[in-house]
Amino acid sequence: MQYTLLIHEDPQGFAARTDPARQQAYWSGTMHYLQALKDAGVFVGGAGLQPPETSTTLRYRDGKPWVQDGPFAETKEQLGGLFIVELPHLDAALEWAARFPQRPGMVVEVRPNLPNE
């Protein structure tokens, strides 16, 4: 079964991506995690996301699409990226989620994917 590991970060987590003092440690941990997923043969896909302020939100008003720059709402945790993995059960997905490098203000959400059939 496929699961998506959604990596939520606070604003400081996003800032670490480009802060010269923290950038190397930030990306090093993530890349080691990605390599471990690949080495285990469970990695299906994934992507890191740009910060929320780069997003565009589409909503409908009176049945017509309405486009807004930026995130839908201000939250403390914002989606920073995702990994799609193929694993036999939820417990295995939770084990992999727990291996993601811990950072202050970070949450890993595990969600089963809908079947492809």
C-alpha positions as a printed Julia matrix, in Angstrom:
117×3 Matrix{Float64}:
   0.0    0.0     0.0
   1.16   3.52   -0.68
   1.37   6.19    2.01
   2.21   9.86    1.77
   4.43  11.35    4.46
   3.56  15.05    4.63
   6.26  17.2     6.2
   4.81  20.28    7.94
   7.18  22.99    9.13
   6.87  26.26   10.96
   8.26  29.49    9.46
  11.66  28.92   11.13
  11.89  25.54    9.39
  11.38  27.17    6.02
  13.96  29.83    6.93
  16.56  27.13    7.71
  16.48  26.01    4.08
  18.23  29.17    2.93
  20.0   30.38    6.09
  23.73  29.89    5.45
  24.32  28.94    9.1
  21.64  26.2     9.1
  21.18  25.24    5.46
  23.8   22.48    5.3
  22.46  20.64    8.35
  18.87  21.04    7.15
  19.43  19.57    3.69
  21.95  16.97    4.82
  19.45  15.29    7.12
  16.71  15.36    4.51
  18.95  13.94    1.78
  20.18  11.12    4.06
  16.56  10.27    4.81
  15.69  10.25    1.11
  18.64   7.96    0.39
  17.55   5.57    3.16
  14.06   5.38    1.6
  15.61   4.62   -1.8
  18.06   2.06   -0.39
  15.17   0.25    1.31
  13.25   0.15   -1.98
  10.18   1.89   -0.52
  10.49   5.31   -2.2
   7.86   5.98   -4.86
   8.12   9.76   -5.28
   8.11  13.07   -3.52
   8.81  16.76   -3.68
   9.99  19.6    -1.54
   7.81  22.68   -1.74
   8.62  26.36   -1.93
   7.53  28.48    1.09
   3.8   29.17    1.5
   4.09  32.79    0.39
   4.89  31.54   -3.13
   1.6   29.66   -3.4
  -1.5   30.55   -5.33
  -4.89  29.45   -4.01
  -7.9   28.71   -6.21
 -11.37  28.99   -4.69
 -14.83  29.26   -6.11
 -17.12  32.22   -5.51
 -20.59  32.12   -6.94
 -19.53  29.13   -9.04
 -16.62  30.97  -10.64
 -12.92  30.35   -9.98
 -11.2   33.0    -7.89
  -7.4   33.08   -7.66
  -5.58  34.49   -4.66
  -1.85  34.85   -4.09
  -0.49  33.19   -0.99
  -1.79  30.48    1.31
  -5.44  30.06    2.19
  -4.93  30.79    5.89
  -2.16  31.69    8.26
  -1.1   28.63   10.25
   1.86  27.79   12.4
   2.55  24.58   10.49
   2.75  24.71    6.71
   3.31  21.94    4.2
   7.0   21.84    3.29
   7.21  18.66    1.24
   6.15  15.09    0.86
   7.4   11.57    0.29
   5.31   8.78   -1.24
   6.32   5.34   -0.01
   5.2    1.77   -0.72
   4.9   -0.21    2.51
   2.92  -3.22    3.73
   0.97  -1.49    6.53
   0.49   1.67    8.58
   2.91   0.61   11.32
   5.73   0.43    8.77
   4.77   3.89    7.44
   4.83   5.28   10.98
   8.26   3.74   11.55
   9.58   5.52    8.45
   7.89   8.77    9.48
   9.62   8.56   12.86
  12.99   8.3    11.09
  12.61  11.71    9.41
  15.14  14.14   10.92
  13.53  15.85   13.89
  13.42  19.63   13.81
  11.74  22.12   16.15
   8.28  23.03   14.92
   8.06  20.08   12.51
   5.28  17.52   12.19
   5.12  14.45    9.94
   1.61  13.47    8.89
   1.08   9.95    7.52
  -1.83   9.4     5.16
  -2.78   6.3     3.18
  -3.15   6.98   -0.54
  -6.27   6.05   -2.44
  -5.78   2.85   -4.47
  -4.72   3.34   -8.1
  -7.28   0.85   -9.41
